[in-house]
Amino acid sequence: MALNCGIVGLPNVGKSTIFSALSSAPAEAANYPFCTINPNVGIVNVPDERLDRLVEIFRPRRTIPATVEFVDIAGLVKGASKGEGLGNQFLSHIREVGLIAHVVRCFDDPDIVHVNGKIDPESDMETIHTELALADLETLARRRERAERSLKVQSEKKAAETTLSALDKIEAALETGKAARSVPLNGEEKAAVYDCHFITMKRQLYVCNLDEEGMKAVVKGNGAAHVEAVRKRAVLEGSEVVCICGKLEAELADLENAEERQAFLAELGLEESGLSPLNRAAYRLLNLRTFFTAGADECRAWTIHAGDTAPTAAGTIHSDFEKGFIRAEVYSCGDIFQYGTEAKIKEAGKYRVEGRDYIVQDGDGMFFKFNV
């Protein structure tokens, strides 16, 4: 799976504004559809309180956070699966990302044109969902033709039957308005249709783009009608929802120092930028996890996949670490926060030595021994 997050949605819902705030690099944003044709790419730091606390303990000379890649993809419209609005080009960009962040417009502003002439999150979400499903159905039809031809070849018959079984299940879901990811497939079936790269097989995160008043209502727990409509659909799909005020985030990104940004957030009753939960959610939903190395020279958050072993984690630092892996010395962030020093962790019997089969846990502090 690709390790990036594609920002999608209808034109003029605030995708490029949010991307610019995320990456602090201006993406072209204007009040007309298809402003973004070629996707913009931004590497974004992932806020992590654990890294902040490690910095307080070790006082390192430099700090390096984990990052996640966001891709700003141009707006889709009804008929995109048939090529409307350069739809085929944009759909190909979506196929290349690992996670979809679907931005839904949840604010009214007569000065910003809505492609359908009205604010209706349910309709907007359905438009995007339908176009992605139609694109998948076209992909499915082409794959079915290949599988049916393979049925006639004795050596390929069994594999073709597995493929067709998976395609039948996925097609039934797509035709009833469900995503391919909702279909339970066994290991063989997943492998058989992997080359299809179905768009609706990707996990999806909904991003409600609100105005300032709507964001204040969400913070106070009063809710907002548009947001509730998004949450309702997300619950049915098993997806998550993040609320953001793109306009405020853009203003926040323009402030020069942390003190100004914190004061700005405090005025709005916010503890952190709305982009922080978005970054963390994207990182987690991409199945990424973090381990740390910490010392006087550097505190760093390293990115791995959930389920990676200690040698694989060592390889993210340097290939020689994986090649010549001997052992990993490990403690949890909770231990260092409780005891304050590595020496005291050892005294408490919490400092561990792990071998090649150890599955690295999110939040582990690690030191690798290797020999090459």
N, C-alpha and C positions, 0 to 999 in steps of 0.2 A: 504494500500500500504506500502511495506517495505520502510524504511527511509534511504536507502543507494544507492550508485551509483556503478554499475559494469563496470569495464574497460575491453572492449572487442576489438577484431580485429584479423587479421591474425597473425600467428607467425612472430616474428622479425620485428614488426612495431614500437616497442619502448614502449609497455604497461608497462612492469616491470620497465624500466628506469624512466618513468613518475611517476609511483606509488612510487618508492623509493624516488624521489625528493619531491613528495607530502607529504609523511609521514615521511621523513627523517629517514626511517628505511629500510635497504637494503633488497629488494626482489631479489631472485635469477634471474640473467639476463645473458644470454649467447647467442652465435651466432649459435644456433640450435633450431629447432622447439620443442615445448612441454616442454620447460625448466620449466615452471610453471604448475604443475599438480594440487596440492591443492591450492585453492585460498588464497592469502594473504589479510589481512584486516588491514586498517589503519584509525585512527581517525585524521581528519585534521581540523585545525583552519580555520574559514572563515574570511578573512580580511574585516573590516568594519570601514570606516572613521568616522562614527558616534560614535563608541566606543572610537576611538582615541581622538576625540574632548571632549567627556565626561570625559576622563581621564585628559585632560588638565584643565578642569574646576574644577573637584572635587579632583584631586591629591590623589586618593585612595591608601590604603596600598597594595591592590592586584587587578588585572584585569583578568577577565575570559571571553574569546570570545566564540561565538557560534562555533559549530563543525559540520562536516558532515563526514559520513563514506564512504570510498572507498574500493572496493573489486577488487583485481587484478585477473582476470579470464584468464586461459590459452588460447592460440591462437586457433581459429577455422579454419578448412580447408574445402575445397570442399568435400562434402560427410559426413560432421559432423552429419547431421540429420539421417544418416544411420549407425552411429557409427565410421566413419573414424576418426583417430587421437584421440581416446577416446572421440569422439564427444558427445555421450549421457551423459557422466559424466559432461562435460563442459556445455552443454545446461541446465542441471539441476541446475547448479550454477547460470546461468543467470536468470532462473525463480525466483530465490529467492531475486533478487534486485529490487529496485523501479524505477531506472533510468539507461539507458544504455549510457555510454560514449564510443562511437565507435572511436577508434584511427585509423587514416588512414595515412599510410606512404607517405609523400610528399617530400622525399629527396632521392638522389642517393648516394650510397656508395658501391663500388665493394667489400669492405671488410665485408659487412654485407649481408648475404645471404637472398634473397627474396624467399619465398616459391614457387612462380610461375615463378621465373627467370627474372622478369622485373618489373619496377616501373610503375604501372597503377592504380591510385586511383579509377577510375570509375569501373574497373574490380574487384578490391579488395572489394569495397563497395557492388557491386552486388553479389559477392560470399557470403559475410556475410548475406546480406538481403535474398538471396535465401535460405540459410540453415536455417535461423530463420523462414522463411515462411513455408518451408517444415516441420519443426518440429511442427509448429502450425497446419498445415493441418493434420498431424497424430493425434494430440490431438483432433482436430475437428472431425475427423472420429470416434474416440472412443466415444466422447460425443454424436455424432449423433446416434450411435447404442443404447445408453442408452435411449435417448429421444424417439426414435422410438418404443422401447419396452414399454415405459411409455404411449404411445398413446393408447395402448390397455386396459389401466386401467382407468376406467371412472373418478375416483377421481383425477387422475394425468394428464388427457388429456389436460386441458387448459394450465397448466404450460409447458407441453411438446410442445404444439403448439407455445408458446412464445419462447421457447428455439430453436426450429427448424427454426423459422422465423429469429432469430438473427444469427444462424449458417449459414443459406443460404446467408445472406448479407455478413458475414465475409468471407465465402468460395469464393464468387464471387470476393471479393477484393483481397484475397491472390492469386488466380489463375491468376489475371491480373497484378500482381507485386506490389500491394498496401499493406500497413500494416493494421493490424486489427484496429489500433487506428484511421485510416482514415474513418472508417465506422460510420455513425450517427446512434446511438441506443437510444431508449427511456429508461426510468428508469427501467421498468420491464425487458426489454431485457438485459440490462447491468447486472442486478441482476441474471438473468437466466444463463448467461455464465461466471459469476465471477469465479466459481470453475475451469474453464478451465485454468486460469492463462496464457493466450496467451502471448508469448514473444513479438510479434510485437504490442501488445496493450500498451506496456510500452513506455513512451516518450524517445526520443533519442537525444543525443548531439554529434555532430561530433567534434573530436579533431584532427586537422591537425598537424602531427609531422614533423617539418621542420629542415633543417640544418641551420647553422648560416647565410649564405648568403640569404637563403629563408626567414628567420625571419626578416632580415634587410629590404628586399624588401617589406614585408608586413607592417612593421612599417612606411616606407617611402610612403606607399600608391601605390607602383608600381604594387602590385599584383604578383602572381606567378601562372603559368599555372596549376600546380597540385592543388593549393588551390582553384582556380576558378572552377575547375571540382567538387570539394567537395561542394563549395557554391551553385553551380547550382542544384545539387541533393537535398541539404538541403532546398532550397527555394521551390522546388516541394513538399517536404514532410512536410513543415512547421516546420522544425527542425532548431536548431541554430548551429553555428560554432565557435570554439575557436582555435586560432593558438598558438602553443608551439614549442620551440626547446628543445626537451627532453635532448639532450646532454648538452646544456648550463644550463638547470635547474638542472641537476645532479651536474655540476661543482659549480653552485651557492649554492646548498644545502651543499656542503663541506666546504664553507667559514665559519669561526668561528663567525664573528660579523656583526652587521647590517651595519656598516660603509663600510666594505669591500664589502658586497653584493650590497650596493647602488652605490659604485664606479664602480663595475663590470657592473651593469645595465646601468649606465650613459655612459660607453664606447660603449655600443651597441645601445645607443639612446632610451633605454627603461625607462619608468617611474616606472614600477613595474614588478615583476616576472610574466611570462605568466601563472603561476599556480593560481594566484589570481583571474583572471576572470573565470578560470575553476571552482574553489571552489565556487565562488558566483553564477555562472550559475547552478551548480549542486544543490546547496541549494535552489535556487528559483524554478527550474524545479521539484524538489521534493515537491513543494507546501509548503515549510517551510517559516516561517516569524519570525521576531525578535522583542521582547520588551526588555526594559532595566530597571534595577534597579541601582541607582547611589547614592553614598554617600562617606564619608571619609574612611569608612572601605573597601568598594568594589564597583567597577563598573563591571557590568556583563550583558552579552547578553544572553537572554533566548530564547530557540527555541520553537515555537508553529506551528500549522497548520494554513494556511490561513482560516479565518472564525471562529476561536476559540473565545469563549466568555470569559469575564473577570474571572469567576470562574474557567474555564478550565486552563486559563493562570496561575492563582494563584496556581493551583494544580501542575504545573511544578516545583514550588519552594518547596512546601510541601503539602502532601495530606490534612493536617489539614486546610490549607489556603482555599482549595476548599470546604471542608466539612462545615467549619464555616464561609464562605464568607459573609461579610456584605456589603462592597462597595470597589471600587477602586478609588484612587486619581490619576489623569492622566494629563500629559502634553506631548506635542510633542517634539521630538528632536529639531525641528526648533525653538521652543519657548525658550528652554534653551540656544541654540546657540545665539539667538537674545538678550535675556535679561540677561543671565549670572548667575542668581541665581533663586532658587525656590521662594524666597520672592518677587522678582521683577516680576516673572511670575504671582503670585497671585495678585500683585498690578495692573497688566495690565488686570486682569480678564480672564487670559488664563488657569488658573488652574481649572480642572474640577473634579466633583464627578460623577462616573458612577456606574450603578447597574448591576444586574445579566445578563441582556440581551445585555450588551454592547459588540460589536464585536471589539476585540483588533486590532488596526491598526499597520502595520509594522512601527517600529520606535517610538512607544509610550514609554514614561517613566512612570513607574507605582509604586504605593505604595498601599499595600492591608491592609484593616481592616478586622479582622475576630474574631470569638469567638467560642471556643469549650469547 
